[in-house]
Amino acid sequence: MAQVDIAGSISASRRANGRIAPVTVNSFLFKHPVFVGDLLSFYADIVKTGNTSVTVYVEVWVQRMRLQDEVVKVTEATLTYVATDRDCRPRMLPSID
């Protein structure tokens, strides 16, 4: 779950052009287990922005490192982050020009 948060926060902090803080885990679905030796790939997309918040959808895929390559989607989650200032107060997202 921590790695999903990191993946989501990268997109959110880029959109916020600075500091962000996680606010909500809107959904978190574990579809399949992850095994030792699996190669993980994280994909994050911004699905919504508000005045101060960014909602990010994250998918986690694994490549099973066995005799035959198998690629499986193991997790999907939607998380919301808020842009913060130096005092950890919410701040407006910068406009996209």
Steps between C-alpha positions, in 0.01 A plus 500: 500500500789734574639452151161582346496820708848590372396435139188714539685779678745545213220596260326711764813694597579569134149638444517700824849621410613439855406349830197276538351294779282189469143565610292197404528150366179496298533137394759225520442165331735204529430278198785246523788432739853627445773240544867530587688546174214671314596810302260785587395784270291796620288718270334817630254736331338814635125450479377818670625833628329744732610836634757348734469124440619244248343155465722232349418151370785249539531155343761245604605228258742216562712297271527155649861388477439134429565270205230672297454875521166593645381860541216556746324808638518447876376824655306815415439797723369855497661748739447872565777742594485866596755764402660653808711805581803518731272507803317185381184698420303433181594722207351555156625287214691701240315560176596303193602738225 
